[in-house]
Amino acid sequence: MDDYPYFGMDRTSTIRPHITPSDVLEIWSAEFDMAYEEGGMFLLTMHPQIIGHRSRIAMLEELIQYIRSKPGVWFATHEEVARAAAELLSAGIDPADAANQLGHSAEMFLRVYSEWIDGYAKNKDKSRFDIGSLTGHRPGKKELI
């Protein structure tokens, strides 16, 4: 999820209608609910110049309160998720299982966290980090991790 598509528009234009913060709260809450039910990740990208208006901050606070009301939710930065991924892999967890634990497909997991995985796997068998071996897709040499 990203705040820009909902709030980053010219309100005088007829190309994209204005969406109220309460409408966005409903959408983002529904997205979170589905991610939560699936045991997946709800990722929200925000830009200070977009989200940083009073009504939008109030909406964001309400969303955070709602998300915090659910048991087992972890608020983390991208770096914290990447470190958790790398720690799972360095502990010998299968990449597909690590991806599942962090709410990703194996392919997305390896693409998103490839630099972190690479750092932890320098002296290990990198063949287990081959995206194709997990997804059946055989990427070109440039795509191998």
C-alpha positions in Angstrom: 0.0 0.0 0.0 1.1 3.5 -0.8 -0.3 6.8 0.3 0.4 8.6 -3.0 -2.2 6.9 -5.2 -4.9 7.9 -2.7 -3.8 11.4 -1.7 -1.2 12.5 -4.2 -3.5 14.0 -6.8 -4.6 17.4 -8.1 -7.9 18.0 -6.4 -9.0 20.4 -9.2 -8.5 17.8 -11.9 -11.3 15.6 -13.1 -8.9 12.8 -13.9 -8.9 11.4 -10.3 -11.6 12.1 -7.7 -10.7 13.2 -4.2 -10.7 10.3 -1.7 -11.4 11.2 1.9 -9.2 9.9 4.7 -12.1 7.9 6.0 -12.3 6.1 2.6 -8.6 5.4 2.7 -8.9 4.1 6.3 -11.6 1.7 5.1 -9.4 0.5 2.2 -6.2 0.1 4.2 -8.0 -1.6 7.1 -9.5 -4.1 4.6 -6.0 -4.7 3.1 -4.6 -5.2 6.5 -7.4 -7.6 7.5 -6.7 -9.8 4.5 -2.9 -9.8 5.1 -3.6 -10.7 8.7 -5.9 -13.6 7.8 -3.4 -14.9 5.3 -0.5 -14.6 7.9 1.2 -12.2 5.4 2.7 -8.8 5.5 0.9 -5.5 5.3 3.4 -3.0 3.9 2.5 0.7 3.9 4.7 3.2 2.2 4.2 6.8 3.2 5.6 10.1 2.0 5.8 13.0 4.5 4.5 15.5 2.1 1.5 13.3 1.3 0.5 11.8 4.6 1.6 14.7 6.7 -1.7 16.6 6.8 -3.8 16.8 10.0 -6.7 14.7 8.8 -4.5 12.1 7.2 -2.4 11.8 10.4 -5.5 11.3 12.4 -6.6 8.6 10.0 -3.1 7.0 10.3 -3.3 7.0 14.1 -6.7 5.3 13.9 -5.3 2.7 11.5 -2.3 2.0 13.8 -4.6 1.6 16.8 -6.7 -0.8 14.8 -3.7 -2.9 13.7 -2.3 -2.9 17.3 -5.6 -4.3 18.5 -4.8 -7.6 16.7 -2.7 -10.2 18.6 0.7 -11.2 17.1 1.3 -8.1 15.0 4.8 -7.0 14.5 5.6 -3.4 13.5 8.9 -3.4 11.7 11.0 -1.4 9.3 12.2 -2.9 6.0 15.6 -3.4 7.6 14.2 -5.3 10.6 12.3 -7.6 8.3 15.4 -8.1 6.1 17.5 -8.9 9.2 14.9 -11.4 10.4 15.0 -13.0 7.0 18.7 -13.2 7.0 18.7 -14.7 10.6 16.2 -17.3 9.6 18.4 -18.3 6.6 21.6 -18.3 8.6 19.9 -20.6 11.1 19.4 -23.1 8.3 15.7 -22.5 7.7 14.7 -23.4 4.2 14.2 -20.2 2.1 10.6 -21.2 1.2 9.8 -21.7 4.9 11.5 -18.4 5.8 9.5 -16.6 3.1 6.3 -18.1 4.4 7.1 -17.0 8.0 7.6 -13.5 6.8 4.5 -13.5 4.6 6.1 -13.6 1.2 6.2 -15.9 -1.7 9.7 -17.5 -2.1 10.4 -15.6 -5.3 9.4 -12.2 -3.8 11.3 -13.0 -0.6 14.5 -13.7 -2.5 14.2 -10.8 -4.8 13.4 -8.3 -2.0 16.0 -9.4 0.4 18.8 -10.7 -1.9 21.4 -8.3 -0.7 20.8 -9.2 2.9 20.7 -12.9 2.1 23.9 -12.5 0.1 25.7 -10.9 3.0 24.7 -13.8 5.3 25.4 -16.5 2.7 28.9 -15.5 1.5 30.5 -18.7 2.7 27.5 -20.9 2.3 26.1 -22.9 -0.7 24.4 -20.2 -2.7 22.6 -22.8 -4.9 19.9 -23.0 -2.2 19.1 -19.3 -2.8 18.4 -19.9 -6.6 14.9 -18.5 -7.2 14.4 -21.1 -10.0 14.9 -23.9 -7.6 12.1 -22.6 -5.4 9.6 -21.5 -8.0 10.3 -23.7 -11.0 11.2 -20.5 -13.0 14.7 -20.6 -14.4 16.0 -17.0 -14.5 18.8 -15.8 -16.6 22.2 -15.4 -15.1 21.6 -11.7 -14.3 18.6 -12.7 -12.1 20.4 -15.3 -10.0 20.9 -14.3 -6.4 
